[in-house]
């Protein structure tokens, strides 16, 4: 596969920024649709990257965007919805199910065969949360197009790295609060570094062997949520007391945080934690997958107390 031009949907987000940088480094032209171009200043300055204002949920607009590209990468996803509905709300349906279907249809109309889609580890149409259910339905819609398109699906575990909303969220709270109430501390995760995820997406673009495959992307080690919070507290030298919450209080806390203008936790997030976010035995891992340990990366951006950490911070703010 000769990939020279890529449409990157969700490219202005956390993972998208890393992928855009990787593509730019390889001199691959990248088009990133966004609703507000001025909010993506770091990406605007990247060579080979074009930011365009567009509504990707409009089917005609999406077809026009897809035309002229060699491949499409879809990273669009949300963690929260203001509505609650079974199996999932309108917000989850639009982002995780309807949009992938529109992307598949647009690729067929535009004659673009290569499509790489980001799902989520544990995605399941019958999963315990709206997030996992909608991700599962969206993944199935993409894989159902395998006969017409060259599709690849990635299912990453929780993603960490400079600029994340995961360990950085813990670090921010632990620096400020005298105590840290924690629910579902027994939930298990296998965090994966964002740079490894970005490399897998970009490497797969021109690799015909990945067509029709769905890969789980996990880090090398499993942690409980409590272990991750304890480790973050150690990195930021926090003395905050970590208080384990029973399930009822955990859901109450999540419900209150869900009401914030920019929620960092919701009851649906807790429902997702009912299912361990780890690679199961026999899972399909990406060929040659050698993920970096969390302990080799997290100190460089959580503590920011090393020369490398400060350099990485400068690079992140410069969009590199």
CORLINMO-V942574 format. One record per run of one state. SS is the DSSP state (@ for helix, = for strand, . for the rest). FROM is the first residue (numbers start at 1). TO is the last residue. If there is no record, write none. Layout:
ss=SS from=FROM to=TO
ss=SS from=FROM to=TO
This chain:
ss=. from=1 to=4
ss== from=5 to=9
ss=. from=10 to=13
ss=@ from=14 to=25
ss=. from=26 to=28
ss== from=29 to=34
ss=. from=35 to=36
ss=@ from=37 to=39
ss=. from=40 to=40
ss=@ from=41 to=44
ss=. from=45 to=48
ss== from=49 to=53
ss=. from=54 to=58
ss=@ from=59 to=66
ss=. from=67 to=70
ss== from=71 to=74
ss=. from=75 to=89
ss=@ from=90 to=110
ss=. from=111 to=113
ss== from=114 to=118
ss=. from=119 to=129
ss=@ from=130 to=143
ss=. from=144 to=149
ss== from=150 to=156
ss=. from=157 to=158
ss== from=159 to=160
ss=. from=161 to=166
ss=@ from=167 to=176
ss=. from=177 to=178
ss== from=179 to=183
ss=. from=184 to=187
ss== from=188 to=189
ss=. from=190 to=191
ss== from=192 to=193
ss=@ from=194 to=205
ss=. from=206 to=207
ss=@ from=208 to=210
ss=. from=211 to=213
ss== from=214 to=217
ss=. from=218 to=222
ss== from=223 to=224
ss=@ from=225 to=235
ss=. from=236 to=240
ss== from=241 to=245
ss=. from=246 to=246
ss=@ from=247 to=258
ss=. from=259 to=266
ss=@ from=267 to=273
ss=. from=274 to=276
ss== from=277 to=277
ss=. from=278 to=284
ss== from=285 to=285
ss=. from=286 to=293
ss=@ from=294 to=302
ss=. from=303 to=306
ss=@ from=307 to=317
ss=. from=318 to=320
